[in-house]
Amino acid sequence: ALVMERLGTSHHVVQIYGYCANTVLTQAISHTLDDVIYARENEEVKTWSPRGGLHTSPPLESWMGKDENGELLATRETEIGRIRLALGVFRGLKDLHERLDLPIVHADLQAKQYLVDSTTGQVYLNDFNRCR
């Protein structure tokens, strides 16, 4: 939470609204970069749960917003989509590493640590549990 608080001015890190001990209240974004990257593969996988029964993941088009040309805001399927995702990832890392007071090292960086806002396509860095 302290790392997130230090990065509160960054537009590429999930916004923190408050914290107490190990609990953090952050901006609500429901999809990870992992969800976007593997959306097609997860559509085909059927999973079963005791409460929901057999189901598949909803298609990317059902939850990802579109731009003025009708293209998905964030997708790995087009060149522009891949560039948007990559730029979002790199901008988050840039904000971590180029801190003027003290750079931050994220010790567990993976696609699950990035969140993608389905209404804007913006990529946000999240989960700073193992930062130094």
Secondary structure, 3 states (H helix, E strand, C coil): CHHHHHCCCCCCECCEEEEECCEEEECCCCEEHHHHHCHHHHHHCEEEECCCEEEECCCHHHHCCECCCCCECCCCCCHHHHHHHHHHHHHHHHHHHCCCCCCCCECCCCHHHEEECCCCCCEEECCCCCEC
